[in-house]
Amino acid sequence: MNPDKLMHLIYTSAATARFNASDLKKILQAARNINAKRSVTGMLLHTAGTFFQVLEGEETTLKELFAKIASDPRHAAVTEIIREPIAQRAFGDWTMGFTDVDPSELETIEGLSDFFKQGNSLTNLKPGRARKLLSAFAQGRWRGRLKLDTK
């Protein structure tokens, strides 16, 4: 892979229906299979019907994947926040790290609860706040406190 073609794409969306744990697990497994075939890595947070996702891979692949996500009827308010080149992957070992965050769990994680105060907070993120959330996660300030499913 050409390093100057490596990108990350960060977006938010809202679910059009309520997903239970089994639904989320099926969606996640399908996404991981697709991502593995396309050399896409990343991380997905879910809380109160909203999603925050970071996808890493080649620009063309991410463009195609995002178009598919944006047209998926299970997603509403799909908003691309950041699409830019990156020097290296932050989630290189994960085809899709995932956590379904319980709002009560957020109250115990300093510096994170303000992102999730309202049920639609993820769909209202601006680039600066998205970078802050990603940076806090990458630096481990709360990464270890959430139960991440990486397999």
N, CA, C and O atoms as a GROMACS GRO file, in nm:
protein
  604
    1MET      N    1   0.085  -0.118   0.000
    1MET     CA    2   0.000   0.000   0.000
    1MET      C    3   0.089   0.124   0.000
    1MET      O    4   0.183   0.133   0.079
    2ASN      N    5   0.060   0.216  -0.086
    2ASN     CA    6   0.133   0.341  -0.095
    2ASN      C    7   0.098   0.427   0.027
    2ASN      O    8  -0.018   0.461   0.046
    3PRO      N    9   0.198   0.464   0.110
    3PRO     CA   10   0.168   0.537   0.233
    3PRO      C   11   0.096   0.669   0.212
    3PRO      O   12   0.018   0.711   0.297
    4ASP      N   13   0.121   0.737   0.097
    4ASP     CA   14   0.052   0.864   0.078
    4ASP      C   15  -0.094   0.844   0.036
    4ASP      O   16  -0.168   0.941   0.022
    5LYS      N   17  -0.134   0.721   0.017
    5LYS     CA   18  -0.274   0.690  -0.015
    5LYS      C   19  -0.351   0.643   0.108
    5LYS      O   20  -0.473   0.625   0.102
    6LEU      N   21  -0.282   0.625   0.220
    6LEU     CA   22  -0.348   0.580   0.342
    6LEU      C   23  -0.428   0.696   0.401
    6LEU      O   24  -0.376   0.805   0.424
    7MET      N   25  -0.556   0.669   0.425
    7MET     CA   26  -0.647   0.773   0.475
    7MET      C   27  -0.721   0.721   0.598
    7MET      O   28  -0.726   0.601   0.625
    8HIS      N   29  -0.777   0.815   0.672
    8HIS     CA   30  -0.881   0.776   0.766
    8HIS      C   31  -1.004   0.860   0.736
    8HIS      O   32  -0.996   0.977   0.696
    9LEU      N   33  -1.117   0.797   0.756
    9LEU     CA   34  -1.246   0.861   0.735
    9LEU      C   35  -1.323   0.845   0.864
    9LEU      O   36  -1.339   0.734   0.915
   10ILE      N   37  -1.369   0.956   0.918
   10ILE     CA   38  -1.443   0.954   1.044
   10ILE      C   39  -1.583   1.006   1.015
   10ILE      O   40  -1.601   1.112   0.955
   11TYR      N   41  -1.682   0.929   1.058
   11TYR     CA   42  -1.820   0.971   1.035
   11TYR      C   43  -1.906   0.935   1.154
   11TYR      O   44  -1.866   0.856   1.240
   12THR      N   45  -2.023   0.995   1.158
   12THR     CA   46  -2.124   0.961   1.258
   12THR      C   47  -2.253   0.928   1.186
   12THR      O   48  -2.275   0.968   1.072
   13SER      N   49  -2.338   0.853   1.254
   13SER     CA   50  -2.471   0.824   1.199
   13SER      C   51  -2.564   0.788   1.314
   13SER      O   52  -2.522   0.764   1.427
   14ALA      N   53  -2.691   0.785   1.280
   14ALA     CA   54  -2.794   0.745   1.376
   14ALA      C   55  -2.863   0.622   1.319
   14ALA      O   56  -2.886   0.613   1.198
   15ALA      N   57  -2.896   0.528   1.404
   15ALA     CA   58  -2.968   0.409   1.362
   15ALA      C   59  -3.113   0.444   1.332
   15ALA      O   60  -3.174   0.525   1.401
   16THR      N   61  -3.168   0.382   1.228
   16THR     CA   62  -3.308   0.405   1.195
   16THR      C   63  -3.400   0.312   1.273
   16THR      O   64  -3.522   0.331   1.274
   17ALA      N   65  -3.342   0.213   1.338
   17ALA     CA   66  -3.419   0.120   1.421
   17ALA      C   67  -3.332   0.083   1.542
   17ALA      O   68  -3.211   0.102   1.540
   18ARG      N   69  -3.395   0.032   1.642
   18ARG     CA   70  -3.321  -0.011   1.761
   18ARG      C   71  -3.252  -0.145   1.734
   18ARG      O   72  -3.315  -0.240   1.687
   19PHE      N   73  -3.124  -0.151   1.764
   19PHE     CA   74  -3.047  -0.275   1.748
   19PHE      C   75  -3.026  -0.339   1.884
   19PHE      O   76  -2.986  -0.272   1.979
   20ASN      N   77  -3.052  -0.469   1.893
   20ASN     CA   78  -3.018  -0.539   2.017
   20ASN      C   79  -2.876  -0.594   2.002
   20ASN      O   80  -2.814  -0.579   1.897
   21ALA      N   81  -2.825  -0.656   2.106
   21ALA     CA   82  -2.687  -0.706   2.105
   21ALA      C   83  -2.663  -0.805   1.992
   21ALA      O   84  -2.557  -0.804   1.929
   22SER      N   85  -2.760  -0.891   1.966
   22SER     CA   86  -2.746  -0.989   1.858
   22SER      C   87  -2.740  -0.921   1.722
   22SER      O   88  -2.660  -0.960   1.636
   23ASP      N   89  -2.825  -0.820   1.700
   23ASP     CA   90  -2.823  -0.745   1.575
   23ASP      C   91  -2.686  -0.679   1.554
   23ASP      O   92  -2.628  -0.687   1.445
   24LEU      N   93  -2.637  -0.614   1.658
   24LEU     CA   94  -2.508  -0.546   1.648
   24LEU      C   95  -2.396  -0.644   1.619
   24LEU      O   96  -2.306  -0.614   1.540
   25LYS      N   97  -2.401  -0.760   1.681
   25LYS     CA   98  -2.297  -0.862   1.659
   25LYS      C   99  -2.297  -0.909   1.513
   25LYS      O  100  -2.191  -0.927   1.454
   26LYS      N  101  -2.416  -0.929   1.456
   26LYS     CA  102  -2.426  -0.971   1.315
   26LYS      C  103  -2.372  -0.863   1.221
   26LYS      O  104  -2.297  -0.893   1.128
   27ILE      N  105  -2.410  -0.740   1.246
   27ILE     CA  106  -2.363  -0.628   1.164
   27ILE      C  107  -2.212  -0.616   1.175
   27ILE      O  108  -2.143  -0.597   1.074
   28LEU      N  109  -2.161  -0.628   1.296
   28LEU     CA  110  -2.018  -0.616   1.320
   28LEU      C  111  -1.941  -0.728   1.248
   28LEU      O  112  -1.837  -0.702   1.188
   29GLN      N  113  -1.990  -0.850   1.254
   29GLN     CA  114  -1.921  -0.962   1.189
   29GLN      C  115  -1.917  -0.942   1.038
   29GLN      O  116  -1.815  -0.967   0.974
   30ALA      N  117  -2.027  -0.897   0.980
   30ALA     CA  118  -2.030  -0.870   0.836
   30ALA      C  119  -1.931  -0.759   0.801
   30ALA      O  120  -1.858  -0.770   0.702
   31ALA      N  121  -1.927  -0.653   0.881
   31ALA     CA  122  -1.834  -0.542   0.856
   31ALA      C  123  -1.690  -0.589   0.867
   31ALA      O  124  -1.606  -0.550   0.786
   32ARG      N  125  -1.661  -0.672   0.965
   32ARG     CA  126  -1.524  -0.722   0.981
   32ARG      C  127  -1.482  -0.807   0.862
   32ARG      O  128  -1.367  -0.798   0.817
   33ASN      N  129  -1.572  -0.889   0.812
   33ASN     CA  130  -1.540  -0.971   0.694
   33ASN      C  131  -1.509  -0.883   0.573
   33ASN      O  132  -1.411  -0.907   0.502
   34ILE      N  133  -1.592  -0.783   0.550
   34ILE     CA  134  -1.572  -0.690   0.439
   34ILE      C  135  -1.441  -0.614   0.458
   34ILE      O  136  -1.361  -0.602   0.364
   35ASN      N  137  -1.418  -0.564   0.578
   35ASN     CA  138  -1.298  -0.486   0.605
   35ASN      C  139  -1.171  -0.568   0.588
   35ASN      O  140  -1.072  -0.518   0.533
   36ALA      N  141  -1.173  -0.692   0.632
   36ALA     CA  142  -1.054  -0.778   0.619
   36ALA      C  143  -1.019  -0.798   0.472
   36ALA      O  144  -0.901  -0.794   0.435
   37LYS      N  145  -1.119  -0.818   0.388
   37LYS     CA  146  -1.096  -0.837   0.244
   37LYS      C  147  -1.042  -0.710   0.179
   37LYS      O  148  -0.969  -0.718   0.080
   38ARG      N  149  -1.077  -0.595   0.232
   38ARG     CA  150  -1.040  -0.466   0.170
   38ARG      C  151  -0.924  -0.396   0.242
   38ARG      O  152  -0.890  -0.284   0.207
   39SER      N  153  -0.863  -0.462   0.340
   39SER     CA  154  -0.754  -0.401   0.417
   39SER      C  155  -0.798  -0.273   0.487
   39SER      O  156  -0.725  -0.174   0.490
   40VAL      N  157  -0.917  -0.275   0.542
   40VAL     CA  158  -0.970  -0.162   0.617
   40VAL      C  159  -0.964  -0.197   0.766
   40VAL      O  160  -1.001  -0.306   0.807
   41THR      N  161  -0.916  -0.103   0.844
   41THR     CA  162  -0.913  -0.119   0.989
   41THR      C  163  -0.993  -0.005   1.049
   41THR      O  164  -1.030   0.090   0.981
   42GLY      N  165  -1.021  -0.016   1.179
   42GLY     CA  166  -1.094   0.094   1.241
   42GLY      C  167  -1.155   0.062   1.375
   42GLY      O  168  -1.124  -0.039   1.439
   43MET      N  169  -1.244   0.152   1.414
   43MET     CA  170  -1.306   0.145   1.545
   43MET      C  171  -1.448   0.201   1.534
   43MET      O  172  -1.472   0.297   1.461
   44LEU      N  173  -1.540   0.140   1.607
   44LEU     CA  174  -1.680   0.180   1.606
   44LEU      C  175  -1.731   0.191   1.749
   44LEU      O  176  -1.720   0.096   1.828
   45LEU      N  177  -1.787   0.306   1.782
   45LEU     CA  178  -1.855   0.324   1.911
   45LEU      C  179  -2.004   0.334   1.884
   45LEU      O  180  -2.046   0.393   1.785
   46HIS      N  181  -2.082   0.276   1.973
   46HIS     CA  182  -2.228   0.284   1.962
   46HIS      C  183  -2.284   0.317   2.099
   46HIS      O  184  -2.246   0.256   2.200
   47THR      N  185  -2.373   0.413   2.103
   47THR     CA  186  -2.446   0.443   2.225
   47THR      C  187  -2.578   0.508   2.189
   47THR      O  188  -2.585   0.593   2.101
   48ALA      N  189  -2.682   0.467   2.256
   48ALA     CA  190  -2.814   0.528   2.244
   48ALA      C  191  -2.856   0.549   2.098
   48ALA      O  192  -2.913   0.653   2.064
   49GLY      N  193  -2.828   0.451   2.014
   49GLY     CA  194  -2.872   0.459   1.875
   49GLY      C  195  -2.787   0.544   1.784
   49GLY      O  196  -2.826   0.569   1.670
   50THR      N  197  -2.670   0.590   1.832
   50THR     CA  198  -2.580   0.667   1.747
   50THR      C  199  -2.446   0.595   1.734
   50THR      O  200  -2.406   0.517   1.821
   51PHE      N  201  -2.377   0.624   1.624
   51PHE     CA  202  -2.249   0.560   1.595
   51PHE      C  203  -2.143   0.665   1.567
   51PHE      O  204  -2.172   0.770   1.509
   52PHE      N  205  -2.021   0.636   1.608
   52PHE     CA  206  -1.901   0.713   1.575
   52PHE      C  207  -1.805   0.610   1.520
   52PHE      O  208  -1.771   0.514   1.588
   53GLN      N  209  -1.759   0.629   1.396
   53GLN     CA  210  -1.673   0.529   1.335
   53GLN      C  211  -1.552   0.593   1.271
   53GLN      O  212  -1.560   0.698   1.208
   54VAL      N  213  -1.439   0.525   1.288
   54VAL     CA  214  -1.314   0.561   1.223
   54VAL      C  215  -1.279   0.445   1.131
   54VAL      O  216  -1.269   0.330   1.175
   55LEU      N  217  -1.261   0.475   1.003
   55LEU     CA  218  -1.220   0.375   0.905
   55LEU      C  219  -1.083   0.415   0.852
   55LEU      O  220  -1.058   0.533   0.826
   56GLU      N  221  -0.992   0.318   0.836
   56GLU     CA  222  -0.858   0.344   0.785
   56GLU      C  223  -0.833   0.252   0.665
   56GLU      O  224  -0.863   0.133   0.670
   57GLY      N  225  -0.778   0.308   0.559
   57GLY     CA  226  -0.747   0.227   0.442
   57GLY      C  227  -0.714   0.315   0.324
   57GLY      O  228  -0.690   0.435   0.338
   58GLU      N  229  -0.713   0.255   0.205
   58GLU     CA  230  -0.684   0.329   0.083
   58GLU      C  231  -0.802   0.420   0.050
   58GLU      O  232  -0.918   0.386   0.076
   59GLU      N  233  -0.771   0.534  -0.007
   59GLU     CA  234  -0.872   0.636  -0.034
   59GLU      C  235  -0.990   0.583  -0.116
   59GLU      O  236  -1.106   0.605  -0.079
   60THR      N  237  -0.963   0.514  -0.225
   60THR     CA  238  -1.070   0.464  -0.312
   60THR      C  239  -1.158   0.365  -0.237
   60THR      O  240  -1.281   0.368  -0.250
   61THR      N  241  -1.097   0.279  -0.160
   61THR     CA  242  -1.172   0.180  -0.082
   61THR      C  243  -1.263   0.249   0.019
   61THR      O  244  -1.379   0.211   0.034
   62LEU      N  245  -1.211   0.349   0.089
   62LEU     CA  246  -1.292   0.419   0.189
   62LEU      C  247  -1.406   0.495   0.124
   62LEU      O  248  -1.516   0.500   0.178
   63LYS      N  249  -1.381   0.554   0.008
   63LYS     CA  250  -1.486   0.627  -0.064
   63LYS      C  251  -1.601   0.532  -0.100
   63LYS      O  252  -1.718   0.566  -0.081
   64GLU      N  253  -1.567   0.412  -0.150
   64GLU     CA  254  -1.669   0.314  -0.186
   64GLU      C  255  -1.743   0.264  -0.063
   64GLU      O  256  -1.866   0.252  -0.065
   65LEU      N  257  -1.670   0.236   0.044
   65LEU     CA  258  -1.732   0.186   0.166
   65LEU      C  259  -1.824   0.290   0.228
   65LEU      O  260  -1.933   0.257   0.274
   66PHE      N  261  -1.782   0.415   0.229
   66PHE     CA  262  -1.865   0.521   0.287
   66PHE      C  263  -1.993   0.540   0.205
   66PHE      O  264  -2.100   0.563   0.262
   67ALA      N  265  -1.983   0.531   0.073
   67ALA     CA  266  -2.103   0.543  -0.012
   67ALA      C  267  -2.202   0.432   0.021
   67ALA      O  268  -2.323   0.455   0.024
   68LYS      N  269  -2.150   0.313   0.045
   68LYS     CA  270  -2.237   0.199   0.081
   68LYS      C  271  -2.304   0.224   0.216
   68LYS      O  272  -2.424   0.199   0.232
   69ILE      N  273  -2.228   0.273   0.313
   69ILE     CA  274  -2.282   0.302   0.446
   69ILE      C  275  -2.388   0.412   0.437
   69ILE      O  276  -2.495   0.401   0.496
   70ALA      N  277  -2.357   0.518   0.362
   70ALA     CA  278  -2.449   0.632   0.351
   70ALA      C  279  -2.582   0.593   0.287
   70ALA      O  280  -2.685   0.654   0.314
   71SER      N  281  -2.579   0.491   0.201
   71SER     CA  282  -2.703   0.448   0.136
   71SER      C  283  -2.774   0.334   0.209
   71SER      O  284  -2.882   0.291   0.168
   72ASP      N  285  -2.715   0.285   0.316
   72ASP     CA  286  -2.773   0.176   0.394
   72ASP      C  287  -2.896   0.228   0.470
   72ASP      O  288  -2.883   0.324   0.547
   73PRO      N  289  -3.013   0.169   0.449
   73PRO     CA  290  -3.135   0.218   0.515
   73PRO      C  291  -3.134   0.204   0.668
   73PRO      O  292  -3.223   0.258   0.734
   74ARG      N  293  -3.037   0.135   0.723
   74ARG     CA  294  -3.027   0.123   0.869
   74ARG      C  295  -2.963   0.247   0.931
   74ARG      O  296  -2.965   0.263   1.053
   75HIS      N  297  -2.905   0.334   0.846
   75HIS     CA  298  -2.838   0.456   0.893
   75HIS      C  299  -2.916   0.580   0.850
   75HIS      O  300  -2.969   0.586   0.739
   76ALA      N  301  -2.920   0.678   0.938
   76ALA     CA  302  -2.976   0.810   0.906
   76ALA      C  303  -2.874   0.913   0.953
   76ALA      O  304  -2.785   0.882   1.032
   77ALA      N  305  -2.887   1.033   0.906
   77ALA     CA  306  -2.798   1.142   0.947
   77ALA      C  307  -2.652   1.102   0.936
   77ALA      O  308  -2.571   1.133   1.023
   78VAL      N  309  -2.618   1.033   0.828
   78VAL     CA  310  -2.479   0.993   0.805
   78VAL      C  311  -2.400   1.118   0.770
   78VAL      O  312  -2.428   1.186   0.671
   79THR      N  313  -2.300   1.148   0.852
   79THR     CA  314  -2.225   1.271   0.836
   79THR      C  315  -2.075   1.242   0.836
   79THR      O  316  -2.019   1.196   0.936
   80GLU      N  317  -2.012   1.271   0.724
   80GLU     CA  318  -1.866   1.260   0.718
   80GLU      C  319  -1.808   1.379   0.792
   80GLU      O  320  -1.842   1.494   0.762
   81ILE      N  321  -1.722   1.353   0.888
   81ILE     CA  322  -1.663   1.460   0.967
   81ILE      C  323  -1.522   1.492   0.918
   81ILE      O  324  -1.487   1.608   0.899
   82ILE      N  325  -1.443   1.387   0.898
   82ILE     CA  326  -1.304   1.405   0.857
   82ILE      C  327  -1.268   1.297   0.755
   82ILE      O  328  -1.302   1.180   0.772
   83ARG      N  329  -1.200   1.338   0.649
   83ARG     CA  330  -1.139   1.245   0.553
   83ARG      C  331  -1.005   1.308   0.518
   83ARG      O  332  -0.999   1.413   0.455
   84GLU      N  333  -0.896   1.242   0.560
   84GLU     CA  334  -0.765   1.300   0.538
   84GLU      C  335  -0.658   1.192   0.537
   84GLU      O  336  -0.678   1.083   0.590
   85PRO      N  337  -0.543   1.223   0.477
   85PRO     CA  338  -0.431   1.128   0.477
   85PRO      C  339  -0.378   1.109   0.618
   85PRO      O  340  -0.383   1.200   0.701
   86ILE      N  341  -0.328   0.989   0.645
   86ILE     CA  342  -0.264   0.960   0.773
   86ILE      C  343  -0.131   0.892   0.746
   86ILE      O  344  -0.114   0.824   0.644
   87ALA      N  345  -0.037   0.909   0.838
   87ALA     CA  346   0.096   0.849   0.823
   87ALA      C  347   0.094   0.700   0.857
   87ALA      O  348   0.166   0.621   0.797
   88GLN      N  349   0.010   0.664   0.954
   88GLN     CA  350   0.000   0.523   0.994
   88GLN      C  351  -0.136   0.498   1.056
   88GLN      O  352  -0.207   0.591   1.094
   89ARG      N  353  -0.171   0.373   1.065
   89ARG     CA  354  -0.300   0.334   1.120
   89ARG      C  355  -0.298   0.344   1.273
   89ARG      O  356  -0.199   0.307   1.336
   90ALA      N  357  -0.405   0.392   1.329
   90ALA     CA  358  -0.420   0.393   1.475
   90ALA      C  359  -0.482   0.262   1.523
   90ALA      O  360  -0.468   0.226   1.640
   91PHE      N  361  -0.550   0.191   1.433
   91PHE     CA  362  -0.621   0.069   1.470
   91PHE      C  363  -0.579  -0.047   1.380
   91PHE      O  364  -0.662  -0.129   1.340
   92GLY      N  365  -0.451  -0.054   1.347
   92GLY     CA  366  -0.397  -0.150   1.252
   92GLY      C  367  -0.423  -0.295   1.284
   92GLY      O  368  -0.425  -0.378   1.193
   93ASP      N  369  -0.444  -0.329   1.409
   93ASP     CA  370  -0.467  -0.469   1.448
   93ASP      C  371  -0.614  -0.506   1.446
   93ASP      O  372  -0.649  -0.622   1.472
   94TRP      N  373  -0.702  -0.412   1.417
   94TRP     CA  374  -0.846  -0.437   1.428
   94TRP      C  375  -0.913  -0.420   1.293
   94TRP      O  376  -0.900  -0.316   1.230
   95THR      N  377  -0.986  -0.523   1.248
   95THR     CA  378  -1.070  -0.502   1.130
   95THR      C  379  -1.188  -0.416   1.170
   95THR      O  380  -1.248  -0.350   1.085
   96MET      N  381  -1.222  -0.416   1.298
   96MET     CA  382  -1.320  -0.322   1.352
   96MET      C  383  -1.330  -0.342   1.503
   96MET      O  384  -1.399  -0.433   1.550
   97GLY      N  385  -1.261  -0.257   1.578
   97GLY     CA  386  -1.278  -0.258   1.722
   97GLY      C  387  -1.416  -0.201   1.752
   97GLY      O  388  -1.459  -0.106   1.687
   98PHE      N  389  -1.485  -0.257   1.848
   98PHE     CA  390  -1.623  -0.214   1.874
   98PHE      C  391  -1.653  -0.211   2.022
   98PHE      O  392  -1.605  -0.295   2.099
   99THR      N  393  -1.733  -0.114   2.061
   99THR     CA  394  -1.792  -0.116   2.194
   99THR      C  395  -1.931  -0.054   2.188
   99THR      O  396  -1.953   0.048   2.123
  100ASP      N  397  -2.022  -0.118   2.257
  100ASP     CA  398  -2.157  -0.066   2.275
  100ASP      C  399  -2.154   0.000   2.412
  100ASP      O  400  -2.157  -0.068   2.514
  101VAL      N  401  -2.148   0.130   2.414
  101VAL     CA  402  -2.125   0.205   2.536
  101VAL      C  403  -2.256   0.231   2.609
  101VAL      O  404  -2.348   0.291   2.553
  102ASP      N  405  -2.263   0.187   2.732
  102ASP     CA  406  -2.378   0.215   2.816
  102ASP      C  407  -2.364   0.357   2.871
  102ASP      O  408  -2.258   0.392   2.923
  103PRO      N  409  -2.468   0.438   2.859
  103PRO     CA  410  -2.457   0.576   2.908
  103PRO      C  411  -2.411   0.587   3.053
  103PRO      O  412  -2.341   0.682   3.087
  104SER      N  413  -2.448   0.494   3.138
  104SER     CA  414  -2.404   0.500   3.278
  104SER      C  415  -2.254   0.476   3.289
  104SER      O  416  -2.189   0.527   3.380
  105GLU      N  417  -2.199   0.398   3.196
  105GLU     CA  418  -2.055   0.371   3.193
  105GLU      C  419  -1.978   0.500   3.162
  105GLU      O  420  -1.866   0.519   3.210
  106LEU      N  421  -2.038   0.586   3.082
  106LEU     CA  422  -1.973   0.710   3.042
  106LEU      C  423  -1.951   0.804   3.159
  106LEU      O  424  -1.856   0.882   3.161
  107GLU      N  425  -2.040   0.798   3.255
  107GLU     CA  426  -2.030   0.888   3.370
  107GLU      C  427  -1.904   0.864   3.451
  107GLU      O  428  -1.860   0.953   3.524
  108THR      N  429  -1.845   0.747   3.439
  108THR     CA  430  -1.726   0.714   3.516
  108THR      C  431  -1.596   0.741   3.442
  108THR      O  432  -1.488   0.721   3.497
  109ILE      N  433  -1.605   0.785   3.317
  109ILE     CA  434  -1.485   0.804   3.237
  109ILE      C  435  -1.463   0.954   3.215
  109ILE      O  436  -1.531   1.018   3.135
  110GLU      N  437  -1.366   1.007   3.288
  110GLU     CA  438  -1.336   1.150   3.280
  110GLU      C  439  -1.299   1.190   3.138
  110GLU      O  440  -1.221   1.123   3.071
  111GLY      N  441  -1.357   1.300   3.093
  111GLY     CA  442  -1.325   1.352   2.961
  111GLY      C  443  -1.402   1.288   2.848
  111GLY      O  444  -1.384   1.326   2.732
  112LEU      N  445  -1.488   1.191   2.877
  112LEU     CA  446  -1.564   1.124   2.772
  112LEU      C  447  -1.713   1.152   2.782
  112LEU      O  448  -1.781   1.161   2.680
  113SER      N  449  -1.763   1.166   2.903
  113SER     CA  450  -1.908   1.179   2.920
  113SER      C  451  -1.966   1.298   2.845
  113SER      O  452  -2.082   1.293   2.805
  114ASP      N  453  -1.890   1.403   2.826
  114ASP     CA  454  -1.944   1.520   2.757
  114ASP      C  455  -1.974   1.493   2.611
  114ASP      O  456  -2.052   1.566   2.550
  115PHE      N  457  -1.916   1.389   2.552
  115PHE     CA  458  -1.946   1.354   2.414
  115PHE      C  459  -2.082   1.286   2.400
  115PHE      O  460  -2.140   1.285   2.292
  116PHE      N  461  -2.131   1.231   2.509
  116PHE     CA  462  -2.250   1.147   2.500
  116PHE      C  463  -2.364   1.196   2.589
  116PHE      O  464  -2.452   1.117   2.622
  117LYS      N  465  -2.365   1.321   2.628
  117LYS     CA  466  -2.469   1.372   2.718
  117LYS      C  467  -2.608   1.359   2.661
  117LYS      O  468  -2.703   1.333   2.736
  118GLN      N  469  -2.623   1.376   2.531
  118GLN     CA  470  -2.753   1.362   2.467
  118GLN      C  471  -2.748   1.241   2.375
  118GLN      O  472  -2.642   1.206   2.324
  119GLY      N  473  -2.862   1.179   2.354
  119GLY     CA  474  -2.867   1.060   2.270
  119GLY      C  475  -2.817   1.080   2.129
  119GLY      O  476  -2.768   0.986   2.068
  120ASN      N  477  -2.826   1.202   2.076
  120ASN     CA  478  -2.782   1.225   1.939
  120ASN      C  479  -2.646   1.294   1.934
  120ASN      O  480  -2.609   1.349   1.830
  121SER      N  481  -2.572   1.292   2.043
  121SER     CA  482  -2.448   1.368   2.050
  121SER      C  483  -2.346   1.327   1.945
  121SER      O  484  -2.272   1.412   1.895
  122LEU      N  485  -2.341   1.201   1.910
  122LEU     CA  486  -2.244   1.158   1.810
  122LEU      C  487  -2.277   1.212   1.673
  122LEU      O  488  -2.187   1.236   1.592
  123THR      N  489  -2.405   1.233   1.645
  123THR     CA  490  -2.442   1.285   1.514
  123THR      C  491  -2.423   1.435   1.504
  123THR      O  492  -2.443   1.493   1.398
  124ASN      N  493  -2.385   1.498   1.614
  124ASN     CA  494  -2.363   1.642   1.613
  124ASN      C  495  -2.216   1.681   1.628
  124ASN      O  496  -2.186   1.798   1.650
  125LEU      N  497  -2.125   1.586   1.616
  125LEU     CA  498  -1.983   1.616   1.633
  125LEU      C  499  -1.930   1.699   1.518
  125LEU      O  500  -1.966   1.677   1.402
  126LYS      N  501  -1.846   1.794   1.550
  126LYS     CA  502  -1.775   1.874   1.453
  126LYS      C  503  -1.632   1.819   1.445
  126LYS      O  504  -1.591   1.743   1.533
  127PRO      N  505  -1.555   1.853   1.341
  127PRO     CA  506  -1.420   1.798   1.326
  127PRO      C  507  -1.331   1.814   1.450
  127PRO      O  508  -1.260   1.720   1.486
  128GLY      N  509  -1.333   1.929   1.514
  128GLY     CA  510  -1.247   1.950   1.631
  128GLY      C  511  -1.279   1.854   1.744
  128GLY      O  512  -1.189   1.798   1.807
  129ARG      N  513  -1.408   1.834   1.771
  129ARG     CA  514  -1.447   1.743   1.879
  129ARG      C  515  -1.420   1.598   1.839
  129ARG      O  516  -1.384   1.516   1.923
  130ALA      N  517  -1.436   1.566   1.712
  130ALA     CA  518  -1.406   1.430   1.666
  130ALA      C  519  -1.257   1.402   1.684
  130ALA      O  520  -1.220   1.293   1.727
  131ARG      N  521  -1.174   1.498   1.651
  131ARG     CA  522  -1.029   1.480   1.670
  131ARG      C  523  -0.995   1.464   1.819
  131ARG      O  524  -0.909   1.384   1.855
  132LYS      N  525  -1.064   1.540   1.904
  132LYS     CA  526  -1.040   1.530   2.048
  132LYS      C  527  -1.079   1.391   2.098
  132LYS      O  528  -1.007   1.331   2.177
  133LEU      N  529  -1.192   1.342   2.053
  133LEU     CA  530  -1.237   1.208   2.093
  133LEU      C  531  -1.138   1.103   2.044
  133LEU      O  532  -1.100   1.014   2.120
  134LEU      N  533  -1.098   1.112   1.920
  134LEU     CA  534  -1.003   1.016   1.863
  134LEU      C  535  -0.868   1.023   1.934
  134LEU      O  536  -0.808   0.920   1.963
  135SER      N  537  -0.821   1.143   1.962
  135SER     CA  538  -0.694   1.161   2.030
  135SER      C  539  -0.698   1.104   2.172
  135SER      O  540  -0.604   1.037   2.215
  136ALA      N  541  -0.806   1.130   2.243
  136ALA     CA  542  -0.820   1.076   2.379
  136ALA      C  543  -0.820   0.923   2.375
  136ALA      O  544  -0.762   0.858   2.462
  137PHE      N  545  -0.885   0.866   2.276
  137PHE     CA  546  -0.888   0.721   2.262
  137PHE      C  547  -0.749   0.667   2.230
  137PHE      O  548  -0.703   0.572   2.293
  138ALA      N  549  -0.682   0.727   2.131
  138ALA     CA  550  -0.551   0.681   2.087
  138ALA      C  551  -0.447   0.692   2.199
  138ALA      O  552  -0.358   0.608   2.208
  139GLN      N  553  -0.459   0.795   2.283
  139GLN     CA  554  -0.364   0.814   2.392
  139GLN      C  555  -0.393   0.724   2.511
  139GLN      O  556  -0.318   0.723   2.609
  140GLY      N  557  -0.500   0.648   2.504
  140GLY     CA  558  -0.532   0.553   2.609
  140GLY      C  559  -0.602   0.611   2.729
  140GLY      O  560  -0.619   0.542   2.829
  141ARG      N  561  -0.644   0.738   2.721
  141ARG     CA  562  -0.709   0.799   2.838
  141ARG      C  563  -0.835   0.726   2.878
  141ARG      O  564  -0.871   0.726   2.996
  142TRP      N  565  -0.904   0.665   2.783
  142TRP     CA  566  -1.023   0.587   2.817
  142TRP      C  567  -1.032   0.459   2.738
  142TRP      O  568  -1.125   0.381   2.759
  143ARG      N  569  -0.939   0.435   2.649
  143ARG     CA  570  -0.940   0.314   2.567
  143ARG      C  571  -0.948   0.187   2.652
  143ARG      O  572  -1.024   0.096   2.620
  144GLY      N  573  -0.869   0.182   2.758
  144GLY     CA  574  -0.866   0.064   2.843
  144GLY      C  575  -0.987   0.050   2.936
  144GLY      O  576  -1.008  -0.056   2.993
  145ARG      N  577  -1.065   0.156   2.950
  145ARG     CA  578  -1.179   0.152   3.040
  145ARG      C  579  -1.304   0.096   2.975
  145ARG      O  580  -1.396   0.056   3.045
  146LEU      N  581  -1.308   0.093   2.843
  146LEU     CA  582  -1.424   0.040   2.773
  146LEU      C  583  -1.398  -0.106   2.735
  146LEU      O  584  -1.285  -0.145   2.705
  147LYS      N  585  -1.504  -0.184   2.736
  147LYS     CA  586  -1.493  -0.324   2.695
  147LYS      C  587  -1.498  -0.328   2.543
  147LYS      O  588  -1.605  -0.316   2.483
  148LEU      N  589  -1.381  -0.343   2.481
  148LEU     CA  590  -1.374  -0.345   2.335
  148LEU      C  591  -1.375  -0.487   2.283
  148LEU      O  592  -1.304  -0.574   2.334
  149ASP      N  593  -1.456  -0.509   2.182
  149ASP     CA  594  -1.462  -0.636   2.110
  149ASP      C  595  -1.377  -0.616   1.985
  149ASP      O  596  -1.418  -0.542   1.894
  150THR      N  597  -1.263  -0.678   1.977
  150THR     CA  598  -1.174  -0.659   1.864
  150THR      C  599  -1.160  -0.784   1.776
  150THR      O  600  -1.080  -0.785   1.683
  151LYS      N  601  -1.237  -0.885   1.805
  151LYS     CA  602  -1.223  -1.010   1.727
  151LYS      C  603  -1.346  -1.041   1.649
  151LYS      O  604  -1.350  -1.142   1.579
   0.00000   0.00000   0.00000
